[in-house]
C-alpha cells in the first residue's frame, strides 16, 4: 500500500499480536485510507511525521495509586457501555504496569490500590505495549496523541448507544459483531471492501476494525468535536493527561 501523500491526515492505532495496526485516514473528498502493521510505536511517529492527530487504544497516564473503581478514564466510560463494559480493562498503578512477572505485578498492584486488587491476565498481556507507549509519551506530544477506546468510539458513532453484539466470542473474532461495526463505519467514509480486507500477518480482523474507528475519533479530535472522559481529567506524576476521548 502507498505511503501517506496528503498533508491533512490522521491515524487510528490499535495494539495487535504482531505490533501496532495503523489506519491512516486522509481527510480529502472522498476519504482515502491505508492499513499498515508496524513493529513499534516510535515507527509511527518517524514514518508519518505529518499526522495531525493519532488516536490510540492504549492507556496514557498511569497513576501511582488506584482507588475505588480504578483509573479515572475507565471509571468514566464503563457506565456508557452496558453489556460491553467488560471490554474496558482495569489498569493498575504505574509500578504494577512496569512489573514484568505476572505474580509480581499482582503483588505490586495490591500494594498500590485501595481496596487491594490484583491484575487480570488480559490487562497484564498488554503491559508491554503500555510501557512502550509510556516511554514515548510526553506532555508535549499530547496535542497530537490521544487515548481512545474502540467500544467508546462505536458508542459515540452509534448515537451514543453501545453496540450489543460482541466483537469476540470465546476469545475469537465474531463475524456477526464485526459486520455490525463495519456497516456503521461505512457511514463514516470507509468502504466495505477496505474494512473486509485480510488483516496483515500478526493482526486480526478486529484489530483493523478497531484501528479504523479510532481513526474516525482522530478526525473528531482534529475538528474539535471529541470530548474527554472524565471531563475533569487528572494527570499522573509524569504530567500525562488521563482521559479517554470520543
C-alpha positions in Angstrom: 0.0 0.0 0.0 1.2 3.5 -0.7 2.8 5.8 1.8 0.9 8.9 3.0 0.7 11.5 0.3 -1.8 14.0 1.5 -0.8 16.6 4.1 -4.0 16.5 6.1 -4.3 13.1 7.6 -4.9 11.4 11.0 -4.4 7.9 12.3 -6.2 5.3 14.4 -3.9 2.8 16.2 -4.7 -0.5 17.9 -2.4 -3.0 19.5 -2.1 -6.3 17.7 -0.2 -9.5 18.3 2.4 -8.5 15.7 2.8 -4.9 16.7 0.5 -1.9 16.0 -2.3 -1.8 13.5 -2.4 1.7 11.9 -5.2 3.1 9.8 -4.2 6.3 8.0 -7.2 8.4 7.2 -6.8 11.1 4.5 -9.3 13.8 5.0 -10.0 14.6 1.4 -13.2 14.3 -0.6 -13.7 11.4 -0.8 -11.8 9.9 2.1 -9.0 7.5 1.4 -7.4 5.1 3.8 -4.3 3.0 4.3 -3.8 0.0 6.6 -0.3 -0.8 8.0 1.1 -3.1 10.6 4.2 -1.7 12.3 6.6 -3.2 14.8 6.9 -0.3 17.2 5.0 2.8 18.3 8.0 5.0 17.6 7.9 3.9 14.0 4.5 5.6 13.6 6.0 8.9 14.7 9.0 8.7 12.4 7.3 7.2 9.4 4.3 9.6 9.3 5.5 12.8 11.0 2.8 14.8 9.1 -0.1 13.1 11.1 -2.3 15.8 12.6 -3.8 13.5 15.3 -3.1 10.0 16.5 -5.9 8.2 18.4 -4.6 5.1 20.1 -6.3 2.3 22.0 -3.9 2.1 24.9 -3.8 3.8 28.3 -1.9 7.1 28.5 -1.1 8.3 32.0 -0.5 5.8 34.9 -1.5 6.7 38.5 0.8 5.9 41.4 -2.2 4.6 43.3 -5.5 3.2 42.2 -8.7 4.0 44.2 -12.2 2.6 44.2 -13.4 1.6 40.7 -10.0 2.1 39.1 -8.3 4.7 36.9 -10.4 7.8 36.1 -10.9 7.1 32.4 -12.1 3.5 32.9 -14.4 4.6 35.7 -15.9 7.3 33.5 -16.6 5.2 30.4 -17.9 1.9 31.8 -21.4 3.2 32.5 -21.7 4.2 28.9 -21.2 0.7 27.5 -23.8 -1.5 29.1 -23.0 -5.2 28.3 -19.8 -4.1 26.6 -18.2 -2.6 29.7 -16.1 -5.7 30.3 -14.0 -4.6 27.3 -12.6 -1.8 29.5 -9.7 -3.4 31.3 -8.7 -2.3 34.8 -5.3 -0.7 34.6 -3.3 -0.8 37.8 -0.6 1.6 39.1 2.5 2.6 37.1 4.7 0.4 39.3 2.5 -2.6 38.6 2.5 -2.0 34.9 6.3 -2.0 35.0 6.5 -5.4 36.7 7.4 -8.0 34.1 6.3 -11.0 36.1 2.5 -11.6 36.4 2.6 -12.5 40.1 4.9 -9.7 40.9 2.5 -7.4 39.0 -0.4 -8.7 41.2 1.6 -8.1 44.4 2.5 -4.6 43.4 -1.0 -3.8 42.2 -2.5 -4.9 45.5 0.0 -2.8 47.5 -0.8 0.3 45.4 -4.6 0.0 45.3 -7.5 0.5 47.8 -9.2 -1.8 48.1 -6.3 -4.1 47.1 -6.8 -5.5 43.7 -4.8 -8.0 41.6 -4.2 -7.7 37.8 -6.2 -9.6 35.2 -4.3 -11.7 32.8 -5.9 -9.8 29.9 -4.5 -6.5 31.3 -1.1 -8.0 32.0 -0.8 -9.2 28.4 -0.9 -5.6 27.2 1.6 -4.2 29.7 4.5 -4.4 27.3 2.6 -2.1 24.9 1.6 0.2 27.7 5.2 0.5 28.7 6.2 1.2 25.1 3.7 4.0 24.7 4.5 5.4 28.2 8.2 5.6 27.3 7.4 7.5 24.1 4.9 9.9 25.6 5.4 13.4 27.0 3.1 16.3 27.8 4.4 18.0 24.7 3.0 15.1 22.5 -0.5 15.5 23.9 -1.5 17.9 21.3 -1.2 15.1 18.8 -1.6 11.8 20.6 -4.8 10.9 22.4 -6.1 7.8 24.3 -9.2 6.3 22.9 -11.2 3.1 23.3 -12.9 1.4 20.3 -16.1 0.5 22.1 -16.5 4.0 23.4 -15.8 5.2 19.8 -18.5 3.0 18.5 -20.8 4.2 21.2 -20.2 7.7 20.1 -20.8 7.0 16.4 -23.8 4.8 17.1 -25.9 7.7 18.5 -24.4 7.2 22.0 -25.7 3.7 22.3 -23.4 0.7 22.8 -23.3 -1.9 20.1 -24.8 -5.0 21.7 -23.1 -7.7 19.5 -19.7 -8.6 20.9 -16.6 -8.4 18.7 -15.2 -11.6 20.2 -16.8 -14.8 21.4 -14.8 -17.2 23.4 -11.6 -15.3 22.5 -12.2 -15.4 18.8 -13.3 -12.6 16.5 -17.1 -12.7 15.9 -18.1 -12.2 12.3 -21.5 -11.0 13.2 -20.3 -8.4 15.7 -17.6 -7.2 13.4 -20.0 -6.9 10.5 -22.3 -4.6 12.5 -19.3 -2.4 13.3 -18.1 -2.5 9.6 -21.6 -1.4 8.4 -21.6 1.5 10.9 -18.1 2.6 9.7 -19.3 2.6 6.1 -21.3 5.7 7.2 -18.1 7.5 8.0 -16.2 7.3 4.7 -15.0 3.7 4.7 -15.7 1.2 2.0 -16.8 -2.3 2.9 -14.0 -3.6 0.6 -11.4 -1.8 2.7 -12.8 -3.0 6.0 -13.2 -6.6 4.8 -9.6 -6.9 3.6 -7.5 -9.7 5.1 -5.5 -8.3 8.0 -1.7 -8.4 7.9 0.0 -11.4 9.4 0.3 -10.7 13.1 -3.1 -8.9 13.2 -6.7 -9.9 13.2 -9.9 -8.5 11.6 -11.0 -6.9 14.9 -7.6 -5.0 15.1 -8.3 -3.5 11.7 -11.9 -2.5 12.6 -10.8 -1.0 15.9 -8.0 1.0 14.3 -10.5 2.2 11.7 -12.9 3.5 14.3 -10.1 5.1 16.3 -9.1 7.0 13.1 -12.6 8.5 13.0 -12.1 9.7 16.5 -8.8 11.1 15.5 -10.6 13.2 12.9 -13.1 14.3 15.5 -10.2 15.4 17.7 -8.8 17.4 14.8 -12.1 19.1 14.3 -12.6 19.8 18.0 -15.6 17.5 18.2 -14.3 14.9 20.7 -14.6 15.2 24.4 -12.6 13.6 27.3 -13.9 11.1 29.8 -13.7 12.2 32.6 -14.3 15.8 31.7 -12.3 16.9 34.7 -9.4 14.6 34.0 -6.3 14.4 36.2 -2.6 14.0 35.3 -0.2 11.4 36.5 3.2 12.0 38.2 4.8 12.3 34.8 2.4 15.1 33.9 0.4 12.9 31.4 -3.3 13.5 30.9 -5.5 10.6 31.9 -8.6 10.6 29.7 -10.4 8.6 27.0 -11.6 10.7 24.1 -14.6 10.2 21.9 
